[in-house]
Amino acid sequence: MSGESVRTAAERRSRVQRLKIYIVTGIAGLLILPVILCTAMLVQLGKMNEKLERLTQQLSRLTDTLTNGQQESAQLFEYGQSSSGLNEGKQPVAGQEIVEIQDNSTKDDTAGEAVGITEAARKIYLTFDDGPSCYTEDILNILDRYGVKATFFVLGKENESSKEMIREIQERGHTLGMHSYSHVYSEIYESEESFEADLKKIREYLYDITGEECSLYRFPGGSSNSVSKLDMELFAECLDREGICFFDWNATSGDATSDVLSVDRIVTNVMSGIDNHSTVVVLMHDAADKRTTVEALPIIIERIMELEDTVILPITEETERIQHIRK
């Protein structure tokens, strides 16, 4: 075979080889393309399912809220038909969603309390610091179950679930308060300027989420904390200039400790702190390591409901101020 023939045969084999490569590549592409398209469709379907699940949960919460409201209205109507129940000193049964009101009172759904019940001899304010947390929704559901409104002093947590819980707190008629943005004592109490910067940050954070200015504050550690090297009155005056009212507490669950307290211990702590005051601000915590606080909450509410001439309310600007450094 001549050299020319050899080259021609080699070129022919090369063309055949390239053709085979093109054919194999094309077939592979045809096989892979549907896989890629299916994968993309599955990803999009997953995202749509997540959105649908969130919408379903929101609809479920809205339905529960409306149902609870209708049940509470019906119970209040039935309770009002038997006005002797109040006059004879009857107490609501633990677990019933009944709010004691005078005959001339009306329900203010936006504030979460009834006009008239503020005449009760003892007023109790349940407050939760450090949230939102993984237990915030559990706490809200328990409060809804008993028709009780509370106060949440929250931190600046930027994840979307925390922001959603802050909106839930507001939408369910509870009071929102500030508990600093960072909760880092050494930074917050370093100077007046650092305190003001943190205050501005948490206030803007809540406004961006709720569309409302927040005017309630609780100092990390309370106004009588021993961490700040500066006089806490300086920071209190800063709040005064901004038109912000701060609240401490005069009863506590004791759950601020790093130890996990038993449910019985938490209940005992709260109830023993209630006895000696007509206005009682109860300190509890809404945090990931405070599961027993959540478990104790229904018992605490039921015990309070058993007390005579006592009502549970959310803090407002009109609430009697409980302040450690301004007694």
C-alpha atoms as one frame of an Amber mdcrd trajectory, in Angstrom:
protein
   0.000   0.000   0.000   1.375   3.362  -0.964   1.981   6.178   1.499  -0.907
   8.147   0.036  -3.304   5.272   0.610  -2.119   4.895   4.211  -2.771   8.567
   4.906  -6.187   8.406   3.320  -7.128   5.373   5.398  -5.831   7.066   8.576
  -7.823  10.214   7.859 -10.915   8.125   7.230 -10.491   6.337  10.565  -9.956
   9.690  12.275 -13.156  11.091  10.777 -15.061   7.988  11.831 -13.605   8.294
  15.336 -14.614  11.953  15.592 -18.063  11.116  14.293 -18.429   8.442  16.962
 -17.365  10.989  19.622 -19.956  13.492  18.348 -22.643  10.853  18.322 -21.801
   9.648  21.841 -21.596  13.247  23.122 -24.948  14.074  21.527 -26.619  11.020
  23.003 -25.135  11.793  26.424 -26.387  15.353  26.163 -29.849  14.150  25.252
 -29.807  11.842  28.265 -28.408  14.411  30.702 -30.618  17.331  29.625 -33.859
  15.777  30.909 -32.125  15.001  34.207 -31.033  18.636  34.535 -34.505  19.879
  33.624 -36.147  17.471  36.068 -33.761  18.505  38.837 -34.502  22.187  38.220
 -38.246  21.467  38.244 -37.936  19.536  41.519 -36.044  22.419  43.120 -38.711
  24.886  42.012 -41.433  22.517  43.187 -39.739  22.260  46.580 -39.653  26.039
  46.900 -43.311  26.268  45.935 -44.167  23.597  48.524 -42.313  25.568  51.208
 -44.201  28.734  50.303 -47.481  26.815  50.298 -46.668  25.322  53.712 -45.907
  28.778  55.151 -49.166  30.149  53.756 -51.048  27.160  55.164 -49.506  27.715
  58.604 -50.370  31.401  58.510 -53.942  30.583  57.485 -54.168  28.014  60.272
 -52.942  30.530  62.865 -55.415  33.115  61.578 -58.245  30.587  61.743 -57.258
  29.606  65.308 -57.152  33.257  66.337 -60.604  33.933  64.871 -62.001  30.774
  66.468 -60.533  31.666  69.864 -61.983  35.147  69.577 -65.434  33.791  68.774
 -65.252  31.297  71.647 -64.113  33.968  74.077 -66.914  36.310  72.990 -69.476
  33.540  73.464 -68.082  32.672  76.893 -68.078  36.316  77.977 -71.704  36.642
  76.836 -72.745  33.512  78.742 -70.812  34.636  81.794 -72.433  38.070  81.638
 -75.905  36.503  81.567 -75.166  35.158  85.042 -73.895  38.344  86.680 -74.380
  36.828  90.106 -71.204  34.885  89.409 -69.166  38.045  89.943 -71.257  39.431
  92.765 -71.083  36.211  94.733 -67.300  36.061  94.374 -67.194  33.042  92.070
 -63.826  32.395  90.444 -63.204  31.198  86.880 -62.328  27.533  86.605 -58.659
  26.973  85.756 -58.223  26.667  82.011 -61.394  28.528  81.029 -60.907  31.465
  78.677 -62.968  33.852  80.818 -62.056  37.438  81.614 -63.716  38.986  84.646
 -65.253  42.353  83.786 -67.711  44.678  85.470 -71.203  45.042  83.990 -70.297
  48.425  82.467 -67.018  47.303  80.881 -66.215  46.710  77.221 -63.561  44.583
  75.535 -60.704  46.491  73.843 -59.311  43.922  71.393 -56.442  46.137  70.216
 -54.979  46.572  73.677 -55.709  43.021  74.764 -57.486  43.998  77.973 -60.994
  44.926  79.045 -61.924  48.348  80.345 -63.179  47.811  83.881 -61.038  44.850
  84.925 -58.264  47.333  85.763 -60.255  48.006  88.941 -59.191  44.623  90.265
 -57.292  44.797  93.557 -54.290  42.928  92.157 -52.884  43.335  88.668 -50.330
  40.839  87.372 -48.124  41.391  84.334 -46.390  38.343  82.855 -43.207  39.392
  81.033 -40.728  37.433  78.923 -37.143  38.566  78.245 -34.542  37.559  75.624
 -36.837  36.357  72.834 -37.826  35.534  70.250 -36.771  31.906  70.555 -37.786
  28.454  69.387 -40.389  28.491  72.190 -42.046  31.834  71.418 -44.877  30.287
  69.424 -45.505  27.734  72.196 -45.770  30.583  74.695 -48.134  32.513  72.420
 -50.348  29.460  71.959 -50.559  28.884  75.719 -51.484  32.531  76.289 -54.143
  32.288  73.572 -55.553  29.155  75.172 -56.245  31.051  78.396 -57.202  34.366
  76.799 -54.221  36.062  78.478 -52.061  38.893  77.143 -48.421  39.317  78.167
 -45.383  41.505  77.509 -42.291  40.472  75.516 -39.013  42.380  75.910 -37.157
  41.261  72.797 -33.632  41.415  71.371 -32.397  42.318  67.883 -32.310  38.951
  66.132 -31.965  39.256  62.366 -33.129  35.801  61.252 -36.494  35.703  59.489
 -38.140  33.346  61.986 -37.456  35.815  64.828 -38.887  38.678  62.803 -41.975
  36.591  62.043 -42.434  35.858  65.752 -42.164  39.560  66.597 -44.956  40.238
  64.116 -46.947  37.396  65.705 -46.523  38.902  69.173 -47.903  42.191  67.927
 -50.712  40.689  65.838 -51.949  38.540  68.726 -52.407  41.634  70.894 -49.439
  41.356  73.239 -47.116  44.199  74.228 -43.671  44.525  72.657 -40.789  46.056
  74.574 -37.066  46.524  73.961 -34.424  44.562  75.862 -31.427  46.012  73.970
 -30.255  44.948  70.525 -27.138  42.977  71.434 -27.650  42.059  75.116 -23.874
  42.368  75.515 -23.500  44.104  78.873 -19.921  45.237  78.385 -20.839  47.052
  75.180 -24.228  48.437  76.167 -23.090  49.882  79.495 -19.646  51.018  78.352
 -20.757  54.631  77.943 -23.825  56.776  77.365 -22.930  56.884  73.671 -22.762
  53.090  73.361 -26.073  52.736  75.215 -27.723  55.278  72.930 -26.342  53.536
  69.830 -27.720  50.150  70.938 -31.071  51.749  71.852 -31.332  53.390  68.444
 -30.559  50.079  66.741 -33.215  48.031  68.589 -35.806  50.763  68.202 -35.256
  51.005  64.439 -35.212  47.201  64.206 -38.673  46.924  65.778 -40.037  49.823
  63.748 -38.888  48.182  60.510 -40.702  44.963  61.487 -43.910  46.356  63.013
 -44.227  49.865  61.591 -44.739  51.214  65.112 -42.468  53.083  67.515 -41.688
  51.106  70.674 -41.691  53.077  73.927 -41.095  50.361  76.560 -37.693  49.102
  77.695 -36.146  46.661  80.132 -32.476  46.989  80.978 -30.419  43.813  80.504
 -29.873  42.688  84.079 -32.427  45.232  85.296 -31.835  48.810  86.376 -30.205
  47.560  89.581 -27.637  45.337  87.843 -24.117  45.225  89.289 -22.396  44.918
  85.905 -22.519  48.527  84.742 -19.595  50.635  85.967 -21.619  53.789  85.289
 -24.556  55.005  87.343 -27.677  53.398  85.830 -29.534  56.655  86.385 -27.557
  58.071  83.434 -29.098  55.464  81.147 -32.538  55.974  82.693 -32.270  59.679
  81.876 -31.374  58.763  78.301 -34.627  56.796  78.062 -36.525  59.746  79.547
 -35.178  62.040  76.831 -36.425  59.604  74.192 -39.870  59.297  75.792 -39.263
  55.661  76.709 -40.488  54.071  79.941 -38.515  51.239  81.538 -39.834  48.400
  83.669 -38.074  46.123  86.115 -39.885  43.396  88.094 -40.942  42.540  91.641
 -41.545  38.810  91.153 -39.390  36.331  89.278 -39.495  32.756  88.076 -35.801
  32.393  88.909 -35.116  31.028  85.424 -32.356  33.566  84.691 -29.869  31.101
  86.116 -27.905  28.797  83.843 -29.246  25.848  85.827 -32.417  24.200  84.538
 -35.082  24.728  87.202 -37.877  22.236  87.665 -41.430  23.188  86.733 -42.467
  23.042  90.401 -39.618  25.359  91.407 -40.576  27.933  88.774 -44.244  27.858
  89.774 -43.356  28.228  93.456 -41.008  31.142  92.748 -43.622  33.051  90.791
 -46.507  32.465  93.179 -44.458  33.356  96.260 -43.498  36.654  94.627 -47.112
  37.577  93.958 -48.358  37.533  97.547 -46.987  40.851  98.806 -47.859  43.219
  95.936 -50.961  44.729  94.382 -49.089  45.427  91.125 -46.930  42.474  90.166
 -44.493  42.370  87.237 -43.277  38.780  86.800 -39.902  38.141  85.169 -39.604
  35.057  82.961 -37.441  34.217  79.965 -38.189  33.206  76.399 -35.028  31.352
  75.406 -33.964  28.053  73.861 -32.796  26.650  77.210 -35.984  27.571  79.123
 -38.245  24.663  78.249 -39.385  24.201  81.856 -40.550  27.828  81.909 -42.865
  27.031  79.009 -44.107  23.901  80.796 -44.727  25.883  83.984 -46.659  28.675
  82.253 -50.108  26.980  82.097 -49.856  26.074  85.787 -48.878  29.642  86.702
 -51.805  31.078  84.738 -54.277  28.660  86.318 -52.965  29.395  89.821 -53.322
  33.145  89.203 -56.864  32.669  87.860 -57.766  30.995  91.141 -56.792  34.118
  93.122 -59.545  36.481  94.243 -59.890  39.950  92.695 -56.864  39.413  90.426
 -56.373  40.029  86.720 -53.565  39.363  84.226 -52.762  42.283  81.902 -50.145
  43.357  79.340 -47.922  46.297  80.251 -48.891  49.646  78.758 -47.560  53.163
  79.275 -50.305  53.615  81.904 -49.163  50.639  83.982 -47.793  51.483  87.436
 -44.036  51.536  86.988 -41.969  48.955  88.800 -38.411  50.327  88.786 -35.583
  49.250  91.068 -33.597  52.499  90.995 -36.555  54.860  91.240 -38.576  53.491
  94.123
